[in-house]
Amino acid sequence: MHLIGHVLALSITFAGQATPNVSGKWIIQAAARGGRGGSQTLTLNQVGNDVTGELLGGGGGGGGSAAPINNELYDGKVENGTLSFYVWRGTDKPYKVTYKGQLNAAGDEITLTLTGVPGRGSSPSTPQTVTAKRAK
């Protein structure tokens, strides 16, 4: 009986910890590049620290297609309050874009830093910051 009390107390302590949950639909309003803007829909499903989902829209693949080569999120996780994942973008020459960000205290916005977006020529652009707002 004494052991059960310890297990129950441990469970309550663990459940009481504030772990951010990013599950849901998010809208990223993309900055206009070359006169083209638009939005992306980020769908996240968090179970524990693992995050799965997809990113739709605004792929910018060139060759007349704005669709990404793959919508799936890879290596999604939440660690120490930071969400991270990557996606493959583009159609002709796919490139890996890494997303890393924090959920705000209200739980309705994620500020994400993107790295790996191609710049002009063959070098990647500087990291970009975008805000994802929880869809209502």
C-alpha positions as semicolon CSV with decimal commas, in nm:
position;residue;x (nm);y (nm);z (nm)
1;M;0,000;0,000;0,000
2;H;0,286;0,236;0,074
3;L;0,432;0,179;-0,275
4;I;0,099;0,263;-0,442
5;G;0,090;0,597;-0,261
6;H;0,433;0,686;-0,400
7;V;0,336;0,591;-0,754
8;L;0,017;0,799;-0,734
9;A;0,206;1,101;-0,598
10;L;0,464;1,066;-0,875
11;S;0,189;1,056;-1,138
12;I;0,021;1,366;-1,000
13;T;0,351;1,555;-0,993
14;F;0,428;1,457;-1,353
15;A;0,076;1,547;-1,476
16;G;0,100;1,883;-1,301
17;Q;0,406;1,993;-1,499
18;A;0,335;2,257;-1,760
19;T;0,431;2,092;-2,089
20;P;0,328;2,303;-2,387
21;N;0,102;2,123;-2,633
22;V;0,116;2,243;-2,992
23;S;-0,149;2,007;-3,136
24;G;-0,391;2,172;-3,377
25;K;-0,405;2,378;-3,694
26;W;-0,184;2,683;-3,733
27;I;-0,177;2,950;-4,004
28;I;0,156;3,097;-4,115
29;Q;0,119;3,416;-4,316
30;A;0,417;3,402;-4,550
31;A;0,608;3,718;-4,628
32;A;0,580;3,832;-4,987
33;R;0,881;3,727;-5,197
34;G;0,904;3,870;-5,543
35;G;0,552;4,009;-5,510
36;R;0,406;3,672;-5,405
37;G;0,277;3,619;-5,053
38;G;0,030;3,370;-4,923
39;S;-0,035;3,151;-4,627
40;Q;0,058;2,804;-4,516
41;T;-0,141;2,567;-4,298
42;L;0,061;2,380;-4,038
43;T;-0,117;2,083;-3,879
44;L;0,050;1,946;-3,568
45;N;-0,023;1,639;-3,356
46;Q;0,177;1,616;-3,034
47;V;0,192;1,298;-2,827
48;G;0,434;1,336;-2,538
49;N;0,740;1,506;-2,685
50;D;0,688;1,367;-3,037
51;V;0,524;1,585;-3,302
52;T;0,388;1,472;-3,639
53;G;0,193;1,664;-3,902
54;E;0,205;1,838;-4,235
55;L;0,272;2,179;-4,388
56;L;0,052;2,278;-4,682
57;G;0,081;2,575;-4,919
58;G;0,343;2,825;-5,023
59;G;0,600;2,566;-5,130
60;G;0,769;2,772;-5,399
61;G;0,902;2,478;-5,594
62;G;0,968;2,658;-5,923
63;G;0,887;2,509;-6,261
64;G;0,530;2,641;-6,240
65;S;0,448;2,448;-5,923
66;A;0,421;2,599;-5,577
67;A;0,353;2,260;-5,418
68;P;0,618;2,111;-5,192
69;I;0,767;1,777;-5,290
70;N;0,649;1,639;-4,955
71;N;0,410;1,791;-4,700
72;E;0,517;1,567;-4,412
73;L;0,703;1,697;-4,106
74;Y;1,017;1,507;-4,008
75;D;1,190;1,467;-3,670
76;G;0,920;1,671;-3,494
77;K;0,965;1,717;-3,121
78;V;0,913;1,947;-2,827
79;E;1,214;1,970;-2,596
80;N;1,253;2,220;-2,313
81;G;0,958;2,419;-2,449
82;T;1,104;2,442;-2,801
83;L;0,925;2,296;-3,105
84;S;1,145;2,174;-3,389
85;F;1,093;1,986;-3,715
86;Y;1,201;1,995;-4,078
87;V;1,031;1,964;-4,417
88;W;1,152;1,904;-4,771
89;R;1,044;2,188;-5,002
90;G;1,065;2,245;-5,375
91;T;0,996;2,015;-5,669
92;D;1,293;2,034;-5,908
93;K;1,573;2,051;-5,651
94;P;1,429;1,973;-5,306
95;Y;1,583;2,150;-5,011
96;K;1,554;2,093;-4,637
97;V;1,398;2,372;-4,428
98;T;1,434;2,348;-4,050
99;Y;1,174;2,512;-3,824
100;K;1,245;2,590;-3,459
101;G;1,031;2,798;-3,226
102;Q;0,851;2,871;-2,904
103;L;0,482;2,867;-2,813
104;N;0,376;3,191;-2,644
105;A;0,230;3,196;-2,291
106;A;-0,127;3,232;-2,421
107;G;-0,082;2,920;-2,639
108;D;-0,209;3,090;-2,956
109;E;0,114;3,180;-3,141
110;I;0,439;3,005;-3,225
111;T;0,735;3,220;-3,330
112;L;0,939;3,006;-3,570
113;T;1,286;3,056;-3,713
114;L;1,340;2,894;-4,054
115;T;1,684;2,792;-4,177
116;G;1,783;2,632;-4,505
117;V;1,562;2,841;-4,733
118;P;1,760;2,899;-5,054
119;G;1,875;3,250;-5,126
120;R;2,006;3,389;-5,450
121;G;2,263;3,174;-5,622
122;S;2,363;2,855;-5,447
123;S;2,394;2,985;-5,090
124;P;2,112;2,962;-4,834
125;S;1,944;3,282;-4,725
126;T;1,974;3,420;-4,374
127;P;1,737;3,264;-4,119
128;Q;1,378;3,391;-4,144
129;T;1,129;3,442;-3,861
130;V;0,758;3,375;-3,907
131;T;0,462;3,358;-3,671
132;A;0,212;3,074;-3,676
133;K;-0,129;3,164;-3,531
134;R;-0,364;2,898;-3,398
135;A;-0,661;2,856;-3,634
136;K;-0,999;2,915;-3,472
